[in-house]
């Protein structure tokens, strides 16, 4: 069959960076981040987190092609911030949010496990 192997959707090839950064040459405070081996799930969560930042003027992502397992996140910020700062802040905020969700789930699960 002509389909790529399933592991190619998740495993980053050796020598390839998970995230690469490219500044926009035409727009000030704009950049693109290419994230390897990710798709709509991470793209949409990251985009929504970036929209919560008041210094972000534009945040969007695209999948170049269904058989290319990467997303391109585009960020445009105000002069008070840079795309790299906005990206790092969004990742840190998501990490904290997911830690909180995990802890709340584990606490509730432990409480339910004790009851049964």
C-alpha positions in Angstrom: 0.0 0.0 0.0 1.2 3.6 -0.7 0.2 5.0 2.7 3.1 6.1 5.0 3.8 4.0 8.1 1.7 5.0 11.1 4.7 5.8 13.3 5.6 8.6 10.9 2.7 10.6 12.3 4.1 10.8 15.8 7.9 10.1 15.8 10.1 13.2 15.0 12.8 12.1 12.6 16.4 12.2 13.9 18.0 15.5 13.2 14.7 17.3 12.9 13.7 19.9 15.5 10.3 19.6 17.1 9.7 23.4 16.7 11.3 25.8 14.3 11.0 29.6 14.3 11.0 31.9 11.3 10.6 35.7 11.5 8.4 37.4 9.0 10.4 39.8 6.8 7.4 41.9 5.7 5.5 42.5 9.0 7.1 43.7 12.2 6.5 41.5 15.3 5.2 38.6 13.2 6.6 35.1 12.9 5.8 31.5 12.0 6.4 28.4 14.1 6.6 25.1 12.5 5.7 22.3 14.9 6.6 18.8 13.6 4.3 15.8 14.2 1.3 17.7 15.4 -2.2 18.4 14.0 -5.5 20.2 14.7 -5.6 19.2 18.3 -2.5 21.1 19.4 -3.0 23.8 16.7 -6.4 24.8 17.9 -5.6 24.7 21.6 -2.4 26.8 21.0 -4.3 29.3 18.8 -7.0 29.7 21.4 -4.5 30.3 24.2 -2.7 32.9 22.1 -6.0 34.7 21.6 -6.2 35.1 25.3 -3.1 37.3 25.3 -3.9 41.0 24.9 -0.6 41.6 23.1 -1.4 39.1 20.3 -3.0 40.8 17.3 -3.3 37.6 15.2 -2.9 33.9 15.9 -3.7 31.2 13.4 -2.5 27.8 12.3 -2.6 25.6 9.2 -1.8 22.1 8.1 0.0 22.4 4.9 -1.1 19.0 3.6 -2.8 16.0 5.2 0.2 13.8 4.5 2.7 16.3 6.0 2.6 15.8 9.7 3.2 19.3 10.9 1.4 22.5 11.6 2.4 26.1 11.0 1.4 28.6 13.7 1.5 32.2 12.7 1.6 34.9 15.4 1.5 38.7 15.1 2.0 40.8 18.3 1.9 44.4 19.4 5.2 46.3 20.0 5.0 45.4 23.7 5.7 41.7 23.0 7.3 39.5 20.5 6.0 36.4 18.8 8.5 34.2 20.7 7.4 35.7 24.1 3.7 35.1 23.2 4.4 31.5 22.1 6.4 30.7 25.2 3.8 32.3 27.5 1.0 30.4 25.8 2.9 27.1 26.1 3.6 27.8 29.8 0.0 28.8 30.5 -1.3 25.6 28.8 1.1 23.5 30.8 -0.2 25.0 34.0 -3.8 24.6 32.9 -3.3 21.0 32.0 -1.5 20.3 35.3 -4.5 21.7 37.1 -6.9 19.6 35.1 -4.8 16.5 35.7 -4.6 17.1 39.5 -8.4 17.8 39.7 -9.1 14.6 37.7 -6.7 12.5 39.9 -8.2 14.0 43.1 -11.8 13.2 42.0 -10.8 9.7 40.8 -9.1 9.0 44.2 -12.2 10.2 46.0 -14.5 8.0 43.9 -12.1 5.0 44.3 -12.3 5.3 48.1 -16.1 5.3 48.0 -16.2 2.0 46.1 
